[in-house]
Amino acid sequence: MPTYSTETYGHYVREEKKKYKTDQFKTRNWLYDEKRDTYTCTNQQAVTFKYTSTRTDSTGFIRTFKIYECEDCTNCPFRMSCTKGKKALTVN
């Protein structure tokens, strides 16, 4: 008999709130250009696709993520709100 993994979605309630839907720093609220496979960040910079990453969780479920990265965040006035480190913003 096959075994199926159930993946819970813990962010649903949070994403339904107005505060979440209007937060310009949430990557889910950024503009996405399907043709170019890029997002446009709060500072109107292109956040481009870099590579695909695969992770296996503790239950053996394999997750695939597309990793996007902003070209240059050094002079961005929103940098402290978007990224925690010294490197450019990375989104998955």
N, CA, C and O atoms as a GROMACS GRO file, in nm:
protein
  368
    1MET      N    1   0.084  -0.118   0.000
    1MET     CA    2   0.000   0.000   0.000
    1MET      C    3   0.090   0.125   0.000
    1MET      O    4   0.182   0.134   0.080
    2PRO      N    5   0.063   0.221  -0.089
    2PRO     CA    6   0.147   0.341  -0.096
    2PRO      C    7   0.129   0.431   0.027
    2PRO      O    8   0.022   0.435   0.088
    3THR      N    9   0.234   0.501   0.060
    3THR     CA   10   0.231   0.595   0.172
    3THR      C   11   0.230   0.736   0.116
    3THR      O   12   0.306   0.768   0.024
    4TYR      N   13   0.145   0.821   0.171
    4TYR     CA   14   0.135   0.959   0.126
    4TYR      C   15   0.173   1.053   0.238
    4TYR      O   16   0.141   1.030   0.355
    5SER      N   17   0.241   1.158   0.202
    5SER     CA   18   0.281   1.258   0.299
    5SER      C   19   0.184   1.375   0.293
    5SER      O   20   0.150   1.422   0.184
    6THR      N   21   0.140   1.421   0.408
    6THR     CA   22   0.053   1.538   0.414
    6THR      C   23   0.135   1.656   0.459
    6THR      O   24   0.200   1.653   0.563
    7GLU      N   25   0.132   1.761   0.378
    7GLU     CA   26   0.207   1.882   0.411
    7GLU      C   27   0.110   1.986   0.464
    7GLU      O   28   0.014   2.024   0.397
    8THR      N   29   0.136   2.033   0.585
    8THR     CA   30   0.048   2.135   0.642
    8THR      C   31   0.091   2.272   0.592
    8THR      O   32   0.207   2.293   0.557
    9TYR      N   33  -0.002   2.362   0.590
    9TYR     CA   34   0.026   2.498   0.545
    9TYR      C   35  -0.003   2.592   0.661
    9TYR      O   36  -0.117   2.632   0.682
   10GLY      N   37   0.101   2.626   0.735
   10GLY     CA   38   0.086   2.701   0.859
   10GLY      C   39   0.072   2.851   0.846
   10GLY      O   40   0.048   2.919   0.945
   11HIS      N   41   0.086   2.904   0.725
   11HIS     CA   42   0.081   3.049   0.708
   11HIS      C   43  -0.054   3.100   0.659
   11HIS      O   44  -0.070   3.220   0.639
   12TYR      N   45  -0.151   3.012   0.640
   12TYR     CA   46  -0.278   3.051   0.579
   12TYR      C   47  -0.348   3.162   0.656
   12TYR      O   48  -0.388   3.262   0.596
   13VAL      N   49  -0.362   3.149   0.786
   13VAL     CA   50  -0.434   3.249   0.866
   13VAL      C   51  -0.364   3.384   0.859
   13VAL      O   52  -0.428   3.487   0.844
   14ARG      N   53  -0.232   3.382   0.870
   14ARG     CA   54  -0.154   3.506   0.864
   14ARG      C   55  -0.170   3.574   0.728
   14ARG      O   56  -0.184   3.696   0.721
   15GLU      N   57  -0.166   3.497   0.620
   15GLU     CA   58  -0.174   3.554   0.486
   15GLU      C   59  -0.311   3.612   0.454
   15GLU      O   60  -0.322   3.692   0.361
   16GLU      N   61  -0.412   3.575   0.526
   16GLU     CA   62  -0.546   3.627   0.502
   16GLU      C   63  -0.568   3.763   0.567
   16GLU      O   64  -0.669   3.828   0.540
   17LYS      N   65  -0.477   3.807   0.651
   17LYS     CA   66  -0.493   3.935   0.720
   17LYS      C   67  -0.451   4.051   0.630
   17LYS      O   68  -0.358   4.038   0.550
   18LYS      N   69  -0.520   4.163   0.643
   18LYS     CA   70  -0.492   4.281   0.561
   18LYS      C   71  -0.349   4.329   0.579
   18LYS      O   72  -0.284   4.368   0.482
   19LYS      N   73  -0.299   4.327   0.701
   19LYS     CA   74  -0.163   4.372   0.728
   19LYS      C   75  -0.061   4.293   0.645
   19LYS      O   76   0.034   4.350   0.593
   20TYR      N   77  -0.082   4.163   0.633
   20TYR     CA   78   0.009   4.078   0.554
   20TYR      C   79  -0.004   4.110   0.406
   20TYR      O   80   0.096   4.122   0.335
   21LYS      N   81  -0.128   4.123   0.358
   21LYS     CA   82  -0.154   4.146   0.216
   21LYS      C   83  -0.100   4.279   0.167
   21LYS      O   84  -0.074   4.294   0.047
   22THR      N   85  -0.084   4.377   0.256
   22THR     CA   86  -0.038   4.509   0.215
   22THR      C   87   0.108   4.536   0.252
   22THR      O   88   0.159   4.645   0.228
   23ASP      N   89   0.175   4.439   0.311
   23ASP     CA   90   0.315   4.456   0.352
   23ASP      C   91   0.405   4.448   0.229
   23ASP      O   92   0.420   4.342   0.169
   24GLN      N   93   0.465   4.560   0.192
   24GLN     CA   94   0.548   4.568   0.072
   24GLN      C   95   0.678   4.489   0.083
   24GLN      O   96   0.747   4.469  -0.018
   25PHE      N   97   0.713   4.443   0.201
   25PHE     CA   98   0.836   4.367   0.219
   25PHE      C   99   0.814   4.216   0.215
   25PHE      O  100   0.911   4.140   0.221
   26LYS      N  101   0.691   4.172   0.206
   26LYS     CA  102   0.661   4.030   0.191
   26LYS      C  103   0.678   3.994   0.043
   26LYS      O  104   0.613   4.054  -0.043
   27THR      N  105   0.763   3.899   0.014
   27THR     CA  106   0.791   3.866  -0.125
   27THR      C  107   0.668   3.817  -0.200
   27THR      O  108   0.662   3.829  -0.323
   28ARG      N  109   0.572   3.764  -0.130
   28ARG     CA  110   0.449   3.719  -0.197
   28ARG      C  111   0.366   3.836  -0.250
   28ARG      O  112   0.277   3.816  -0.332
   29ASN      N  113   0.397   3.956  -0.205
   29ASN     CA  114   0.325   4.075  -0.251
   29ASN      C  115   0.400   4.148  -0.362
   29ASN      O  116   0.352   4.251  -0.411
   30TRP      N  117   0.514   4.099  -0.403
   30TRP     CA  118   0.592   4.163  -0.509
   30TRP      C  119   0.534   4.127  -0.645
   30TRP      O  120   0.467   4.025  -0.661
   31LEU      N  121   0.562   4.212  -0.744
   31LEU     CA  122   0.520   4.184  -0.881
   31LEU      C  123   0.607   4.072  -0.937
   31LEU      O  124   0.728   4.068  -0.914
   32TYR      N  125   0.543   3.981  -1.010
   32TYR     CA  126   0.616   3.870  -1.072
   32TYR      C  127   0.599   3.878  -1.222
   32TYR      O  128   0.487   3.890  -1.272
   33ASP      N  129   0.709   3.871  -1.295
   33ASP     CA  130   0.708   3.870  -1.441
   33ASP      C  131   0.733   3.726  -1.485
   33ASP      O  132   0.846   3.678  -1.482
   34GLU      N  133   0.627   3.660  -1.527
   34GLU     CA  134   0.637   3.519  -1.563
   34GLU      C  135   0.727   3.498  -1.684
   34GLU      O  136   0.801   3.399  -1.690
   35LYS      N  137   0.723   3.588  -1.780
   35LYS     CA  138   0.803   3.574  -1.902
   35LYS      C  139   0.953   3.579  -1.872
   35LYS      O  140   1.030   3.500  -1.927
   36ARG      N  141   0.995   3.669  -1.785
   36ARG     CA  142   1.136   3.684  -1.749
   36ARG      C  143   1.174   3.604  -1.625
   36ARG      O  144   1.292   3.593  -1.592
   37ASP      N  145   1.075   3.548  -1.555
   37ASP     CA  146   1.095   3.473  -1.430
   37ASP      C  147   1.170   3.558  -1.328
   37ASP      O  148   1.271   3.516  -1.271
   38THR      N  149   1.118   3.680  -1.306
   38THR     CA  150   1.178   3.772  -1.209
   38THR      C  151   1.069   3.834  -1.122
   38THR      O  152   0.954   3.847  -1.164
   39TYR      N  153   1.108   3.872  -1.002
   39TYR     CA  154   1.023   3.951  -0.914
   39TYR      C  155   1.076   4.094  -0.916
   39TYR      O  156   1.192   4.117  -0.948
   40THR      N  157   0.991   4.189  -0.880
   40THR     CA  158   1.034   4.327  -0.863
   40THR      C  159   1.018   4.362  -0.717
   40THR      O  160   0.908   4.357  -0.663
   41CYS      N  161   1.129   4.397  -0.652
   41CYS     CA  162   1.127   4.423  -0.508
   41CYS      C  163   1.069   4.561  -0.478
   41CYS      O  164   1.032   4.635  -0.569
   42THR      N  165   1.062   4.594  -0.352
   42THR     CA  166   1.008   4.722  -0.305
   42THR      C  167   1.084   4.840  -0.362
   42THR      O  168   1.026   4.946  -0.384
   43ASN      N  169   1.213   4.823  -0.386
   43ASN     CA  170   1.297   4.930  -0.441
   43ASN      C  171   1.301   4.927  -0.594
   43ASN      O  172   1.387   4.991  -0.656
   44GLN      N  173   1.209   4.853  -0.654
   44GLN     CA  174   1.197   4.842  -0.801
   44GLN      C  175   1.319   4.779  -0.867
   44GLN      O  176   1.351   4.810  -0.982
   45GLN      N  177   1.387   4.691  -0.796
   45GLN     CA  178   1.501   4.618  -0.850
   45GLN      C  179   1.456   4.478  -0.891
   45GLN      O  180   1.367   4.420  -0.829
   46ALA      N  181   1.519   4.425  -0.995
   46ALA     CA  182   1.487   4.290  -1.040
   46ALA      C  183   1.548   4.187  -0.946
   46ALA      O  184   1.666   4.196  -0.910
   47VAL      N  185   1.467   4.091  -0.906
   47VAL     CA  186   1.513   3.978  -0.824
   47VAL      C  187   1.502   3.857  -0.916
   47VAL      O  188   1.393   3.807  -0.942
   48THR      N  189   1.617   3.810  -0.966
   48THR     CA  190   1.619   3.711  -1.073
   48THR      C  191   1.644   3.569  -1.023
   48THR      O  192   1.704   3.547  -0.918
   49PHE      N  193   1.595   3.473  -1.102
   49PHE     CA  194   1.613   3.331  -1.072
   49PHE      C  195   1.760   3.295  -1.083
   49PHE      O  196   1.826   3.331  -1.181
   50LYS      N  197   1.812   3.223  -0.982
   50LYS     CA  198   1.953   3.182  -0.981
   50LYS      C  199   1.968   3.031  -0.996
   50LYS      O  200   2.044   2.984  -1.081
   51TYR      N  201   1.897   2.953  -0.913
   51TYR     CA  202   1.911   2.808  -0.918
   51TYR      C  203   1.795   2.742  -0.845
   51TYR      O  204   1.716   2.808  -0.778
   52THR      N  205   1.787   2.609  -0.858
   52THR     CA  206   1.686   2.530  -0.789
   52THR      C  207   1.754   2.453  -0.676
   52THR      O  208   1.862   2.398  -0.694
   53SER      N  209   1.689   2.449  -0.560
   53SER     CA  210   1.742   2.380  -0.443
   53SER      C  211   1.642   2.273  -0.399
   53SER      O  212   1.521   2.295  -0.406
   54THR      N  213   1.692   2.160  -0.354
   54THR     CA  214   1.606   2.052  -0.306
   54THR      C  215   1.643   2.021  -0.162
   54THR      O  216   1.760   2.010  -0.127
   55ARG      N  217   1.540   2.007  -0.078
   55ARG     CA  218   1.562   1.973   0.063
   55ARG      C  219   1.468   1.858   0.101
   55ARG      O  220   1.358   1.846   0.048
   56THR      N  221   1.515   1.775   0.192
   56THR     CA  222   1.432   1.666   0.243
   56THR      C  223   1.403   1.696   0.389
   56THR      O  224   1.495   1.717   0.468
   57ASP      N  225   1.274   1.697   0.427
   57ASP     CA  226   1.240   1.727   0.566
   57ASP      C  227   1.249   1.601   0.652
   57ASP      O  228   1.285   1.494   0.603
   58SER      N  229   1.218   1.614   0.779
   58SER     CA  230   1.236   1.504   0.874
   58SER      C  231   1.147   1.384   0.845
   58SER      O  232   1.175   1.273   0.892
   59THR      N  233   1.039   1.403   0.769
   59THR     CA  234   0.950   1.292   0.736
   59THR      C  235   0.986   1.227   0.603
   59THR      O  236   0.922   1.130   0.561
   60GLY      N  237   1.090   1.279   0.537
   60GLY     CA  238   1.131   1.224   0.409
   60GLY      C  239   1.068   1.292   0.289
   60GLY      O  240   1.093   1.254   0.175
   61PHE      N  241   0.986   1.394   0.314
   61PHE     CA  242   0.921   1.467   0.205
   61PHE      C  243   1.024   1.556   0.136
   61PHE      O  244   1.093   1.634   0.202
   62ILE      N  245   1.033   1.545   0.005
   62ILE     CA  246   1.131   1.623  -0.072
   62ILE      C  247   1.064   1.750  -0.121
   62ILE      O  248   0.959   1.746  -0.185
   63ARG      N  249   1.128   1.864  -0.091
   63ARG     CA  250   1.076   1.994  -0.133
   63ARG      C  251   1.174   2.056  -0.231
   63ARG      O  252   1.296   2.051  -0.212
   64THR      N  253   1.120   2.116  -0.336
   64THR     CA  254   1.202   2.184  -0.435
   64THR      C  255   1.172   2.332  -0.429
   64THR      O  256   1.055   2.372  -0.430
   65PHE      N  257   1.276   2.414  -0.423
   65PHE     CA  258   1.262   2.558  -0.414
   65PHE      C  259   1.335   2.624  -0.530
   65PHE      O  260   1.442   2.578  -0.571
   66LYS      N  261   1.277   2.731  -0.581
   66LYS     CA  262   1.346   2.815  -0.678
   66LYS      C  263   1.408   2.931  -0.601
   66LYS      O  264   1.338   3.001  -0.528
   67ILE      N  265   1.537   2.951  -0.616
   67ILE     CA  266   1.609   3.055  -0.544
   67ILE      C  267   1.627   3.176  -0.636
   67ILE      O  268   1.678   3.165  -0.747
   68TYR      N  269   1.584   3.292  -0.586
   68TYR     CA  270   1.597   3.418  -0.659
   68TYR      C  271   1.689   3.509  -0.578
   68TYR      O  272   1.694   3.501  -0.456
   69GLU      N  273   1.761   3.596  -0.649
   69GLU     CA  274   1.852   3.686  -0.579
   69GLU      C  275   1.850   3.823  -0.645
   69GLU      O  276   1.847   3.836  -0.767
   70CYS      N  277   1.853   3.925  -0.561
   70CYS     CA  278   1.862   4.062  -0.609
   70CYS      C  279   2.007   4.087  -0.651
   70CYS      O  280   2.100   4.043  -0.584
   71GLU      N  281   2.025   4.157  -0.761
   71GLU     CA  282   2.160   4.181  -0.812
   71GLU      C  283   2.245   4.264  -0.717
   71GLU      O  284   2.361   4.231  -0.692
   72ASP      N  285   2.188   4.372  -0.662
   72ASP     CA  286   2.266   4.460  -0.576
   72ASP      C  287   2.175   4.533  -0.478
   72ASP      O  288   2.088   4.610  -0.519
   73CYS      N  289   2.196   4.508  -0.351
   73CYS     CA  290   2.116   4.573  -0.245
   73CYS      C  291   2.197   4.675  -0.166
   73CYS      O  292   2.148   4.730  -0.068
   74THR      N  293   2.320   4.701  -0.207
   74THR     CA  294   2.411   4.782  -0.124
   74THR      C  295   2.359   4.922  -0.094
   74THR      O  296   2.375   4.968   0.020
   75ASN      N  297   2.299   4.990  -0.188
   75ASN     CA  298   2.251   5.127  -0.165
   75ASN      C  299   2.100   5.135  -0.147
   75ASN      O  300   2.043   5.244  -0.156
   76CYS      N  301   2.036   5.025  -0.123
   76CYS     CA  302   1.890   5.022  -0.111
   76CYS      C  303   1.845   5.083   0.021
   76CYS      O  304   1.895   5.044   0.127
   77PRO      N  305   1.751   5.178   0.017
   77PRO     CA  306   1.702   5.239   0.141
   77PRO      C  307   1.618   5.143   0.225
   77PRO      O  308   1.593   5.169   0.343
   78PHE      N  309   1.573   5.032   0.166
   78PHE     CA  310   1.489   4.934   0.236
   78PHE      C  311   1.567   4.812   0.282
   78PHE      O  312   1.509   4.717   0.334
   79ARG      N  313   1.696   4.812   0.262
   79ARG     CA  314   1.780   4.695   0.288
   79ARG      C  315   1.759   4.634   0.427
   79ARG      O  316   1.746   4.512   0.439
   80MET      N  317   1.755   4.715   0.530
   80MET     CA  318   1.741   4.664   0.667
   80MET      C  319   1.605   4.598   0.691
   80MET      O  320   1.591   4.516   0.782
   81SER      N  321   1.506   4.632   0.611
   81SER     CA  322   1.373   4.571   0.624
   81SER      C  323   1.362   4.442   0.545
   81SER      O  324   1.278   4.358   0.575
   82CYS      N  325   1.447   4.425   0.444
   82CYS     CA  326   1.438   4.309   0.355
   82CYS      C  327   1.534   4.196   0.390
   82CYS      O  328   1.495   4.079   0.390
   83THR      N  329   1.658   4.230   0.420
   83THR     CA  330   1.759   4.127   0.440
   83THR      C  331   1.828   4.146   0.575
   83THR      O  332   1.840   4.257   0.625
   84LYS      N  333   1.871   4.036   0.633
   84LYS     CA  334   1.931   4.040   0.766
   84LYS      C  335   2.083   4.045   0.761
   84LYS      O  336   2.148   4.091   0.856
   85GLY      N  337   2.141   3.999   0.652
   85GLY     CA  338   2.286   3.992   0.644
   85GLY      C  339   2.346   4.100   0.556
   85GLY      O  340   2.278   4.194   0.514
   86LYS      N  341   2.474   4.085   0.529
   86LYS     CA  342   2.545   4.181   0.445
   86LYS      C  343   2.530   4.149   0.297
   86LYS      O  344   2.555   4.234   0.212
   87LYS      N  345   2.489   4.027   0.267
   87LYS     CA  346   2.474   3.986   0.128
   87LYS      C  347   2.344   4.040   0.070
   87LYS      O  348   2.259   4.092   0.142
   88ALA      N  349   2.330   4.025  -0.061
   88ALA     CA  350   2.208   4.067  -0.129
   88ALA      C  351   2.092   3.977  -0.088
   88ALA      O  352   2.112   3.866  -0.038
   89LEU      N  353   1.972   4.026  -0.107
   89LEU     CA  354   1.851   3.953  -0.072
   89LEU      C  355   1.840   3.824  -0.152
   89LEU      O  356   1.857   3.825  -0.274
   90THR      N  357   1.812   3.714  -0.084
   90THR     CA  358   1.786   3.585  -0.148
   90THR      C  359   1.646   3.541  -0.110
   90THR      O  360   1.610   3.544   0.008
   91VAL      N  361   1.568   3.499  -0.209
   91VAL     CA  362   1.428   3.460  -0.188
   91VAL      C  363   1.409   3.318  -0.236
   91VAL      O  364   1.463   3.279  -0.340
   92ASN      N  365   1.332   3.239  -0.160
   92ASN     CA  366   1.296   3.106  -0.208
   92ASN      C  367   1.148   3.086  -0.194
   92ASN      O  368   1.097   2.980  -0.229
   0.00000   0.00000   0.00000
